[in-house]
């Protein structure tokens, strides 16, 4: 698809906004990522979001703490080859996060991803990590409606806060997050959920501005989210969990903490 000239792009953007929104488009070919409306809008890079008149407010920074294993399950990509799995999971994650933020507010958002998974088997990078690195390089800086996504991601094997001497030669804190515990069993993740939890709590106490969004189906994310909520209470900072069918229990009050993507 050819991009419209800059002189007409703003008018197309305004027409899209008036006509009911945008959607993220990822083609089957790499490096074709952008924003398009349901019918006629031109591809638009994330950096252009908010440049049209009438949207002058500063964007809200959102850090998404993402359980990558959950997202592969939810995107139904586990049976695919690693690179296709990574591309489609990244596209689906972008979509659900963008849709959830758009449902919550019409404000502009700038979103960055932190991905948590068993990225190393011992010291060796897994096929999933290499595939995600390639997919992220193709990803560019996409957008979904009023959310612009950063061109790169961070990985949970390097913690937000740890002593510099704890960094390994690979500049990570946590090797060995995928382990073969028994010969006849599939490898399991180790230290992944706790890495997400500690980063989440550190974010709350660090004073970082903006919002935090936890993308996981695991109940283990609830305690750090409740702690982060208490820490940020009374400020403009917010913490949320992306709602999935798991979060229908009446045992824990999660009101005002859940964002829905549907």
C-alpha positions as CSV (number, residue, x, y, z in Angstrom):
1,X,0.0,0.0,0.0
2,X,1.4,3.4,-0.9
3,X,1.5,6.1,1.7
4,X,-0.6,9.3,1.1
5,X,1.4,12.5,0.7
6,X,1.8,14.5,3.9
7,X,-0.4,17.2,2.6
8,X,-3.4,14.9,2.6
9,X,-2.5,12.6,5.5
10,X,-3.8,14.9,8.2
11,X,-7.1,15.2,6.5
12,X,-7.3,11.5,6.2
13,X,-6.4,11.2,9.8
14,X,-9.2,13.6,10.8
15,X,-11.6,11.7,8.7
16,X,-10.6,8.4,10.3
17,X,-11.1,9.9,13.8
18,X,-14.5,11.2,12.8
19,X,-15.5,8.0,11.2
20,X,-14.9,5.8,14.2
21,X,-11.3,4.9,14.7
22,X,-8.3,3.1,13.4
23,X,-7.0,-0.4,13.4
24,X,-3.5,-1.8,13.6
25,X,-2.5,-3.6,10.4
26,X,0.3,-6.2,10.1
27,X,0.7,-7.7,6.7
28,X,2.1,-11.2,6.1
29,X,5.2,-9.6,4.7
30,X,7.8,-8.1,7.2
31,X,8.2,-4.4,7.7
32,X,4.6,-3.6,6.7
33,X,3.3,-2.3,10.0
34,X,1.1,0.8,10.4
35,X,-2.3,2.2,11.0
36,X,-5.2,2.0,8.7
37,X,-9.0,2.5,9.0
38,X,-11.6,0.0,8.0
39,X,-11.8,1.3,4.4
40,X,-9.7,4.1,3.0
41,X,-7.2,5.6,5.5
42,X,-3.5,5.6,4.6
43,X,-0.8,3.9,6.5
44,X,0.3,6.2,9.3
45,X,3.4,5.9,11.5
46,X,3.0,6.0,15.3
47,X,5.1,9.2,15.5
48,X,2.4,11.1,13.7
49,X,-0.2,10.4,16.3
50,X,-1.4,13.6,18.0
51,X,0.0,16.0,15.4
52,X,-3.4,17.0,14.0
53,X,-5.2,20.0,15.5
54,X,-7.4,19.3,18.4
55,X,-5.2,16.6,20.1
56,X,-2.5,18.8,21.8
57,X,-2.5,17.1,25.2
58,X,0.6,15.3,26.3
59,X,0.6,11.5,25.8
60,X,0.3,9.2,28.8
61,X,3.3,6.9,29.1
62,X,2.2,3.3,29.6
63,X,4.5,0.4,30.5
64,X,3.0,-2.9,29.7
65,X,4.4,-5.8,31.7
66,X,3.7,-8.8,29.5
67,X,3.7,-12.5,30.3
68,X,4.8,-13.7,26.9
69,X,3.7,-17.3,27.5
70,X,0.2,-16.2,28.3
71,X,0.1,-14.1,25.1
72,X,1.2,-17.0,22.9
73,X,-1.6,-19.1,24.3
74,X,-4.2,-16.4,23.9
75,X,-3.0,-15.7,20.3
76,X,-3.1,-19.5,19.5
77,X,0.4,-19.4,18.0
78,X,2.1,-22.2,19.9
79,X,1.9,-24.6,17.0
80,X,3.6,-22.2,14.6
81,X,7.3,-21.9,13.8
82,X,9.1,-19.6,16.1
83,X,9.3,-16.5,13.8
84,X,5.7,-16.7,12.7
85,X,4.7,-17.3,16.3
86,X,6.6,-14.2,17.4
87,X,5.2,-12.0,14.7
88,X,1.6,-13.0,15.2
89,X,1.8,-12.9,19.0
90,X,3.4,-9.4,18.9
91,X,0.7,-8.2,16.5
92,X,-2.1,-9.7,18.7
93,X,-0.6,-8.2,21.9
94,X,-0.4,-4.8,20.2
95,X,-4.0,-5.1,19.2
96,X,-5.4,-6.1,22.6
97,X,-3.4,-3.5,24.5
98,X,-4.3,-0.7,22.1
99,X,-8.0,-1.7,22.2
100,X,-8.0,-1.8,26.0
101,X,-6.5,1.6,26.4
102,X,-8.8,3.1,23.8
103,X,-11.8,1.7,25.7
104,X,-10.5,3.3,28.9
105,X,-9.7,6.8,27.6
106,X,-9.6,9.0,24.5
107,X,-6.2,10.4,25.7
108,X,-3.1,9.7,23.7
109,X,-0.8,7.0,24.9
110,X,2.8,6.1,24.4
111,X,3.3,2.4,25.1
112,X,6.4,0.4,25.8
113,X,6.6,-3.3,26.3
114,X,8.5,-5.4,28.8
115,X,8.4,-9.1,27.9
116,X,8.8,-11.9,30.4
117,X,9.4,-15.5,29.4
118,X,12.0,-18.3,29.7
119,X,14.4,-16.5,27.4
120,X,17.5,-18.6,28.2
121,X,18.1,-22.3,28.7
122,X,21.2,-22.1,30.8
123,X,23.3,-19.4,29.0
124,X,21.9,-20.2,25.6
125,X,19.3,-17.9,24.0
126,X,16.1,-19.8,23.1
127,X,14.5,-20.0,19.7
128,X,11.7,-17.9,21.1
129,X,14.0,-15.1,22.1
130,X,15.8,-15.0,18.8
131,X,12.5,-15.0,16.9
132,X,11.1,-12.2,19.1
133,X,14.2,-10.1,18.5
134,X,13.7,-10.5,14.8
135,X,9.9,-9.8,15.0
136,X,10.6,-6.6,17.0
137,X,13.1,-5.4,14.4
138,X,10.3,-5.7,11.8
139,X,7.7,-4.2,14.0
140,X,8.7,-0.6,13.6
141,X,6.7,1.9,15.6
142,X,3.0,0.9,15.1
143,X,-0.1,2.4,16.5
144,X,-3.6,1.4,17.4
145,X,-6.2,4.1,17.5
146,X,-4.9,6.6,20.2
147,X,-2.0,4.4,21.3
148,X,1.5,4.7,19.8
149,X,3.9,1.8,20.5
150,X,7.7,2.2,21.0
151,X,9.8,0.7,18.3
152,X,11.7,-1.7,20.7
153,X,11.0,-3.7,23.8
154,X,12.7,-4.6,27.0
155,X,13.1,-8.1,28.4
156,X,12.5,-9.3,31.9
157,X,15.8,-11.2,32.1
158,X,17.3,-7.8,33.0
159,X,15.7,-6.5,36.1
160,X,14.7,-2.9,36.7
161,X,16.8,-2.8,39.9
162,X,19.8,-5.0,40.9
163,X,23.4,-4.3,41.7
164,X,25.6,-3.8,38.6
165,X,27.9,-6.6,39.8
166,X,24.9,-9.0,39.4
167,X,24.9,-8.5,35.7
168,X,26.3,-11.5,33.8
169,X,28.7,-11.4,30.8
170,X,25.6,-11.3,28.6
171,X,24.4,-8.1,30.4
172,X,21.4,-9.9,32.0
173,X,20.5,-10.7,35.5
174,X,18.6,-14.0,35.0
175,X,20.0,-16.8,32.8
176,X,18.5,-20.2,33.1
177,X,14.9,-19.1,33.1
178,X,13.9,-22.2,31.0
179,X,14.8,-25.5,32.6
180,X,14.5,-29.2,31.7
181,X,13.6,-30.7,35.1
182,X,13.0,-34.2,33.8
183,X,14.1,-35.9,30.7
184,X,10.5,-36.9,29.6
185,X,8.9,-33.6,30.5
186,X,8.7,-30.3,28.7
187,X,11.0,-27.5,29.9
188,X,9.5,-25.1,32.5
189,X,9.9,-21.5,33.3
190,X,11.7,-20.4,36.4
191,X,12.0,-16.9,38.0
192,X,9.7,-15.4,35.3
193,X,6.7,-14.6,37.4
194,X,8.7,-13.2,40.2
195,X,10.8,-11.1,37.8
196,X,7.6,-9.5,36.6
197,X,6.3,-9.0,40.1
198,X,9.5,-7.4,41.4
199,X,9.7,-5.1,38.4
200,X,6.1,-4.2,38.9
201,X,6.6,-3.2,42.5
202,X,9.8,-1.4,41.7
203,X,8.0,0.7,39.1
204,X,5.4,1.7,41.7
205,X,8.0,2.9,44.2
206,X,10.4,4.5,41.7
207,X,8.1,7.4,41.0
208,X,7.9,6.7,37.3
209,X,5.1,8.8,35.7
210,X,2.2,7.3,33.7
211,X,0.3,4.0,33.8
212,X,1.4,0.4,34.2
213,X,-0.5,-2.4,32.6
214,X,0.0,-6.1,33.5
215,X,-0.8,-8.5,30.7
216,X,-1.1,-12.0,32.3
217,X,-3.6,-14.7,33.1
218,X,-1.7,-15.7,36.2
219,X,-3.2,-14.9,39.6
220,X,0.4,-14.4,40.9
221,X,0.3,-10.9,39.4
222,X,-2.5,-9.8,41.8
223,X,-0.4,-9.2,45.0
224,X,2.1,-6.9,43.3
225,X,-0.6,-5.0,41.5
226,X,-2.5,-4.4,44.8
227,X,0.8,-3.2,46.4
228,X,1.4,-0.9,43.4
229,X,-2.1,0.5,43.6
230,X,-1.6,1.4,47.2
231,X,1.7,3.0,46.5
232,X,0.4,5.2,43.6
233,X,-3.0,6.0,45.3
234,X,-3.8,9.7,45.2
235,X,-1.6,10.4,42.3
236,X,-2.2,10.6,38.5
237,X,-0.2,7.3,38.1
238,X,-2.4,4.2,37.6
239,X,-2.0,0.5,37.5
240,X,-4.2,-2.0,35.7
241,X,-4.5,-5.6,34.7
242,X,-5.7,-6.5,31.2
243,X,-8.9,-8.4,31.8
244,X,-9.3,-12.0,30.6
245,X,-11.9,-14.6,31.5
246,X,-9.7,-15.6,34.5
247,X,-10.6,-12.4,36.3
248,X,-14.2,-13.2,37.0
249,X,-13.7,-14.4,40.6
250,X,-15.6,-12.7,43.3
251,X,-13.0,-13.6,45.9
252,X,-10.8,-10.6,45.3
253,X,-12.1,-7.1,44.7
254,X,-10.4,-5.9,41.5
255,X,-12.8,-3.1,40.7
256,X,-11.1,-0.2,38.9
257,X,-8.1,-2.4,38.2
258,X,-9.2,-4.2,35.1
259,X,-9.1,-3.0,31.5
260,X,-11.2,-4.8,28.9
261,X,-10.0,-5.2,25.3
262,X,-13.4,-6.3,24.0
